[in-house]
Amino acid sequence: MATFKIEGGHKLSGNITPQGAKNEALQVICAVLLTADKITISNIPNIRDVNKLIYILSELGVKVNKTSDNTYTFQADTLDLNYLESEKFKKEGSSLRGSIMIVGPLLARFGKGYIPRPGGDKIGRRRLDTHFEGFIKLGATFRYNKNEQFYGVEAVKLTGTDMLLDEASVTGTANIVMAAVMAEGVTTIYNAACEPYLQQLCKMLNSMGAKIDGVGSNLLTIKGVEKLTGCTHRILPDMIEIGSLIGMAAMTKSSITIKDVSWKDLGLIPRVFQKLGIKLERKGDDIFIPEQQNYEIQNFIDGSILTISDAPWPGFTPDLLSIVLVVATQAKGSVLIHQKMFESRLFFVDKLIDMGAKVILCDPHRATVIGMNHESSLKATTMTSPDIRAGISLLIAALSANGTSTIHNIEQIDRGYQNIDGRLKAIGAKITRI
């Protein structure tokens, strides 16, 4: 188990470029299974979860070639489908939640897809019903081995249909879309997720020959095709890392420039941080955060306390609520953080309370933060990272704290953030990896 030692209280300065988007990478890399042709994908982040998925695909028989630091070619022309029922796959696939998205393309192209119950962050229940209900609607037969916790879907032929998803699941929508692009006839998916990463997947599939209309909306219409071809695709910058860096600058009273952020794909993210009182300037496609000694939380127009909550896109992403909560601990004013989606994601606040933050955990989904206006700094402590987003939030807190903090289990942070210690040290952070 690796550890970070963080000497807090140092200001950051300079430019930093966000990594490629983790959540998009997991989707588009699975899409390479839909064709025997070569696919080139660039701006792939070098992080644990993505590397693990690439490894699983290579074990399945996909030819993987790394052509530069963040560019790969993939060719799924000769696959060993027996690997899907091996003990090795049951072990490797269960350690990565993103592995669920290989099922849709395998079902579309080969008529069968299997997956062990996937793991991932321990942030609450993350059900898979949406995925499999969509496959069943397309004509697949579902089976589940309860003893081995192993899922399977099989179909002689997939047929287009109309479906209303029970939730706007991003991975569920991605999986169903990848299955439907080669189904016979027309599929409509209502209440589809419309996050930028899902839009990117649809654009990539269309460049491969798919026929998907309504991209960017919650109603997708897909005309099935018989075959898909190769393509070249570039992954967006990671909006979650961009939000993390904004919060980091504010907490450490730093001035930094975040390069090439793809502003048009950030949605509400800049506005939510501005509601916390953080100044942002758009410079071309960069974000400049000037040094601020203080930032004040805006109330609602009737004077009531601000509430920040997550919602399906174009609402505010749940992956940034942990960062917003940490940033609010040093703001002037109070805010209610309402995490609607996952009932365990706020359980890291006890670490912040140990550091001197004024946070009241109302219930598993809500926390009230009373900001200290930088009048009382957080104090260093020893922590353990419970998940990716809580891990980066604790890192932000440690960078702003007085003294030297220790964060254990940083493998969780490495799952979602590429060389975070090296990149932050380049702009002035004092971090040592042990």
C-alpha positions in Angstrom: 0.0 0.0 0.0 1.5 3.4 -1.1 1.3 6.6 0.9 1.5 10.3 0.3 3.4 12.7 2.6 2.0 16.2 2.0 3.6 19.3 3.5 0.7 21.8 3.5 0.6 25.6 3.3 2.5 26.1 0.1 1.1 28.1 -2.8 0.9 26.6 -6.3 1.6 28.6 -9.5 2.0 28.0 -13.2 0.2 26.0 -15.9 -1.2 22.5 -15.7 -2.9 20.5 -18.4 -5.7 18.1 -17.4 -5.5 14.4 -18.3 -7.8 12.7 -20.7 -11.2 11.8 -19.2 -11.3 8.6 -17.3 -15.0 8.0 -17.7 -14.9 8.6 -21.4 -11.9 6.3 -21.8 -13.6 3.4 -20.2 -16.5 3.7 -22.7 -14.7 4.3 -25.9 -12.0 1.6 -25.2 -14.8 -1.0 -24.8 -16.3 0.2 -28.2 -13.2 -1.2 -30.0 -14.8 -4.7 -29.6 -17.5 -3.8 -32.1 -15.2 -4.1 -35.2 -12.4 -6.2 -36.5 -10.8 -3.0 -37.9 -8.0 -1.0 -36.3 -9.0 1.9 -34.0 -6.7 4.7 -32.8 -7.6 6.5 -29.6 -5.5 9.4 -28.3 -5.4 11.3 -25.0 -5.9 8.1 -23.0 -5.1 8.8 -19.3 -2.3 6.6 -17.8 -4.3 5.6 -14.7 -5.0 2.3 -12.9 -8.6 1.7 -14.0 -8.0 2.5 -17.6 -4.8 0.4 -17.7 -6.6 -2.5 -16.1 -9.3 -2.4 -18.8 -6.7 -2.3 -21.5 -5.1 -5.4 -19.9 -8.4 -7.3 -19.8 -9.0 -6.5 -23.5 -5.5 -7.7 -24.4 -6.2 -11.0 -22.4 -9.4 -11.3 -24.5 -7.3 -11.2 -27.6 -7.4 -7.5 -28.7 -4.2 -6.4 -30.3 -3.0 -3.4 -28.3 -0.2 -1.2 -29.4 0.9 1.9 -27.5 2.2 4.4 -30.2 2.9 7.3 -27.9 2.5 8.4 -24.2 -1.3 8.6 -24.5 -2.2 7.1 -27.9 -3.0 3.5 -28.5 -4.2 1.4 -31.4 -6.7 -1.5 -30.8 -7.7 -4.3 -33.2 -10.2 -6.9 -32.1 -10.0 -9.1 -35.2 -9.2 -12.4 -33.4 -10.7 -12.8 -29.9 -10.6 -15.7 -27.5 -14.2 -15.7 -26.2 -13.5 -18.7 -23.9 -11.5 -16.2 -21.7 -14.9 -14.7 -20.7 -15.8 -17.9 -18.8 -12.3 -18.4 -17.3 -11.5 -18.1 -13.6 -8.8 -15.6 -14.6 -11.5 -13.3 -16.1 -13.8 -13.8 -13.2 -11.0 -12.5 -10.9 -9.7 -9.7 -13.1 -13.1 -8.4 -14.3 -14.6 -8.2 -10.8 -11.9 -5.7 -9.7 -13.0 -3.0 -12.3 -16.5 -1.5 -12.5 -15.9 -0.3 -16.0 -15.5 -3.8 -17.3 -19.3 -4.0 -17.4 -19.2 -2.1 -20.6 -17.6 -4.9 -22.6 -20.9 -6.8 -22.4 -22.9 -4.6 -24.9 -20.4 -4.7 -27.7 -19.7 -8.4 -27.3 -23.4 -9.1 -27.3 -23.9 -7.0 -30.5 -21.0 -8.6 -32.4 -20.8 -12.2 -31.1 -24.2 -12.8 -29.6 -23.0 -13.3 -26.0 -21.4 -11.3 -23.2 -20.4 -12.3 -19.7 -19.1 -10.4 -16.7 -18.4 -11.1 -13.0 -20.1 -8.7 -10.6 -17.9 -5.6 -11.0 -16.1 -3.8 -8.1 -15.0 -0.2 -7.9 -15.5 2.5 -5.3 -17.3 1.6 -2.1 -19.6 4.6 -2.3 -23.0 2.8 -2.0 -25.2 0.6 -4.1 -24.5 0.8 -7.8 -27.0 -1.6 -9.4 -26.8 -3.1 -12.9 -30.5 -3.5 -13.7 -30.5 -0.7 -16.3 -27.8 -2.5 -18.3 -29.5 -5.9 -18.4 -33.1 -4.7 -18.7 -31.9 -2.9 -21.9 -30.3 -6.0 -23.3 -33.4 -8.0 -22.6 -35.5 -5.4 -24.4 -33.3 -5.9 -27.4 -34.0 -9.6 -27.4 -31.2 -11.1 -25.2 -31.6 -13.9 -22.7 -30.3 -13.1 -19.2 -28.8 -15.5 -16.7 -27.1 -15.0 -13.3 -25.1 -17.5 -11.3 -25.7 -16.3 -7.8 -23.0 -18.5 -6.2 -20.3 -17.1 -8.5 -21.9 -13.7 -8.9 -21.5 -14.1 -12.7 -23.8 -12.4 -15.2 -24.4 -13.4 -18.8 -26.5 -12.4 -21.8 -27.0 -14.3 -25.0 -28.9 -13.7 -28.2 -29.2 -15.2 -31.7 -30.3 -11.8 -33.0 -30.9 -8.4 -31.4 -33.9 -6.5 -32.6 -34.5 -2.8 -32.3 -37.2 -1.6 -29.9 -38.4 1.4 -27.9 -37.3 1.6 -24.3 -37.6 4.0 -21.4 -34.7 3.6 -19.0 -35.5 3.4 -15.3 -32.6 5.8 -14.6 -30.3 8.0 -16.7 -27.4 5.7 -16.1 -24.2 6.8 -18.0 -22.7 3.4 -18.2 -26.0 1.7 -18.7 -26.8 4.0 -21.6 -23.4 3.5 -23.1 -23.7 -0.3 -22.9 -27.2 -0.3 -24.4 -26.1 2.0 -27.2 -23.2 -0.2 -28.1 -25.5 -3.2 -28.2 -28.2 -1.4 -30.3 -25.9 -0.1 -33.0 -25.8 -3.5 -34.7 -29.4 -4.6 -33.8 -31.8 -5.2 -36.6 -34.2 -2.2 -37.0 -34.6 1.0 -35.0 -34.0 1.4 -31.3 -35.2 4.5 -29.3 -33.8 5.1 -25.9 -35.6 7.7 -23.8 -34.3 9.0 -20.5 -30.8 8.3 -21.9 -27.8 9.8 -20.2 -26.4 12.8 -22.2 -23.1 13.5 -20.4 -20.3 14.8 -22.7 -18.6 11.4 -22.4 -21.6 9.6 -23.7 -21.9 12.2 -26.5 -18.3 11.4 -27.3 -19.0 7.7 -27.5 -21.9 8.3 -29.9 -19.8 10.5 -32.1 -17.1 7.8 -32.2 -19.7 5.1 -33.1 -21.1 7.3 -35.8 -17.6 7.8 -37.3 -17.4 4.0 -37.3 -20.6 3.8 -39.4 -23.3 3.7 -36.8 -26.5 5.8 -37.2 -27.3 7.5 -33.9 -29.5 10.6 -33.9 -30.3 12.8 -30.9 -26.8 12.9 -29.5 -26.7 15.3 -26.6 -30.3 14.8 -25.8 -32.1 12.3 -23.5 -33.8 10.7 -26.5 -31.5 8.6 -28.8 -32.7 7.0 -32.0 -30.4 4.3 -33.4 -30.8 2.6 -36.8 -29.0 -0.7 -36.7 -26.2 -1.4 -39.2 -24.6 -4.7 -40.1 -21.0 -3.8 -39.7 -18.8 -1.1 -38.1 -15.4 0.0 -39.3 -12.2 1.5 -37.7 -11.8 5.2 -36.8 -9.6 7.7 -35.0 -10.9 9.3 -31.8 -9.5 11.8 -29.3 -10.7 11.8 -25.6 -11.9 15.0 -23.9 -10.0 16.5 -21.0 -11.3 15.2 -17.7 -13.9 17.6 -16.2 -13.5 16.0 -12.8 -9.8 16.7 -12.7 -10.5 20.3 -13.9 -12.9 20.8 -11.0 -10.4 19.3 -8.6 -7.7 21.7 -9.8 -10.1 24.7 -9.4 -10.8 23.7 -5.8 -7.1 23.1 -5.1 -6.2 26.6 -6.3 -8.9 28.2 -4.1 -8.0 26.2 -1.0 -4.2 27.0 -1.3 -4.8 30.6 -2.2 -3.0 30.0 -5.4 -3.0 31.4 -8.9 -2.9 28.7 -11.7 -3.9 28.3 -15.3 -5.6 25.1 -16.4 -4.9 24.6 -20.1 -7.1 23.3 -22.8 -10.2 22.5 -20.7 -12.8 22.3 -23.5 -15.1 24.9 -21.9 -18.1 23.9 -24.0 -18.1 20.5 -22.3 -17.9 21.8 -18.7 -21.6 22.5 -18.2 -22.4 23.9 -14.7 -18.9 23.2 -13.2 -17.5 26.8 -13.5 -20.8 28.3 -12.3 -21.0 26.1 -9.2 -17.4 27.1 -8.1 -18.3 30.7 -8.8 -21.3 30.3 -6.4 -18.7 29.4 -3.8 -17.1 32.8 -4.5 -14.2 31.5 -6.5 -13.1 33.8 -9.3 -12.5 32.1 -12.7 -11.5 33.8 -16.0 -11.9 32.3 -19.4 -8.8 32.8 -21.5 -9.4 31.1 -24.9 -9.9 27.5 -23.9 -8.0 27.9 -20.6 -9.3 28.6 -17.1 -7.3 31.1 -15.1 -7.8 31.1 -11.3 -6.4 34.2 -9.7 -5.0 34.2 -6.2 -7.8 34.9 -3.6 -7.3 35.5 0.1 -11.0 34.8 0.7 -14.1 33.6 -1.2 -17.7 34.0 -0.1 -20.5 31.6 -0.7 -23.6 33.1 -2.4 -26.9 32.6 -0.8 -30.1 32.0 -2.9 -31.8 35.2 -4.0 -34.3 35.0 -1.1 -31.4 34.9 1.4 -31.7 31.2 2.2 -28.6 28.9 2.5 -27.1 27.7 -0.8 -27.7 24.0 -1.6 -25.4 22.2 -4.0 -26.7 18.9 -5.2 -25.9 16.4 -8.0 -28.2 15.6 -10.9 -28.0 13.8 -14.3 -26.3 15.9 -17.0 -26.7 18.8 -17.6 -27.0 19.0 -13.8 -23.9 19.1 -11.6 -21.9 15.9 -11.6 -21.8 13.8 -8.4 -18.1 13.2 -8.9 -17.3 16.8 -7.8 -19.5 17.0 -4.7 -16.7 15.8 -2.5 -14.3 18.5 -3.9 -17.0 21.2 -3.4 -17.5 20.1 0.2 -13.8 20.4 1.0 -13.5 23.8 -0.7 -16.5 25.1 1.2 -14.7 24.4 4.5 -12.5 27.5 4.0 -15.2 29.7 2.4 -17.0 32.5 4.1 -20.6 31.4 4.7 -22.4 28.1 4.8 -23.7 25.6 2.3 -25.7 22.4 2.3 -24.2 19.6 0.2 -26.8 17.1 -1.0 -25.4 13.9 -2.5 -28.5 12.2 -4.0 -27.0 9.3 -5.9 -24.7 7.4 -3.5 -25.3 6.9 0.2 -21.7 6.4 1.3 -19.9 9.1 -0.6 -20.0 11.6 2.2 -18.5 9.3 4.9 -15.1 10.8 4.5 -16.1 14.0 6.3 -14.9 12.5 9.6 -11.4 13.0 8.3 -12.1 16.7 7.6 -13.6 17.1 11.1 -10.4 15.6 12.5 -8.5 18.4 10.6 -10.7 21.1 12.2 -13.3 21.5 9.6 -16.8 22.5 10.7 -19.0 19.9 9.0 -22.3 18.4 10.2 -23.2 15.1 8.6 -27.0 15.3 8.6 -27.6 11.9 7.1 -25.8 9.6 4.6 -26.8 12.0 1.8 -26.5 15.5 3.3 -23.8 17.5 5.0 -23.8 21.1 6.2 -20.5 23.0 5.9 -19.8 26.1 8.0 -16.9 27.8 6.2 -14.0 29.2 8.3 -13.0 31.9 5.8 -9.3 30.9 6.0 -9.3 32.4 9.5 -8.5 29.0 11.0 -6.4 26.6 8.8 -7.0 22.9 8.7 -4.5 21.0 10.7 -2.4 18.1 9.4 -3.4 14.5 10.2 -3.1 10.9 9.0 -5.9 9.7 6.7 -6.8 6.7 4.5 -8.3 7.3 1.0 -11.7 5.4 0.8 -12.4 6.1 -2.9 -11.1 8.1 -5.9 -13.0 11.3 -5.3 -12.7 11.4 -1.5 -9.0 10.7 -2.0 -8.4 13.7 -4.1 -10.5 15.8 -1.7 -8.4 14.7 1.2 -5.3 15.6 -0.8 -6.7 19.1 -1.4 -7.4 19.5 2.3 -3.8 18.3 3.1 -2.3 20.8 0.7 -4.0 23.6 2.5 -3.4 22.4 6.0 -0.7 23.5 8.5 1.9 20.8 8.9 2.6 17.4 7.2 -0.3 15.1 6.5 -0.2 11.4 5.6 -2.6 9.8 3.2 -2.6 6.0 3.0 -4.2 3.8 0.3 -3.4 6.3 -2.5 -3.9 3.5 -5.0 -7.5 4.8 -4.9 -6.3 8.2 -6.1 -4.1 6.6 -8.8 -7.2 4.9 -10.2 -8.5 8.2 -11.4 -5.6 10.7 -11.5 -2.5 10.4 -13.7 0.8 11.0 -11.9 -0.9 13.5 -9.7 2.0 13.9 -7.3 4.5 14.6 -10.1 2.2 17.0 -11.9 1.4 18.9 -8.7 5.0 19.1 -7.7 5.7 20.8 -11.0 3.5 23.7 -9.9 4.8 23.9 -6.3 3.2 21.3 -4.2 5.3 19.5 -1.6 4.3 15.8 -2.0 6.4 12.7 -1.4 5.2 9.2 -2.6 6.3 6.4 -0.2 
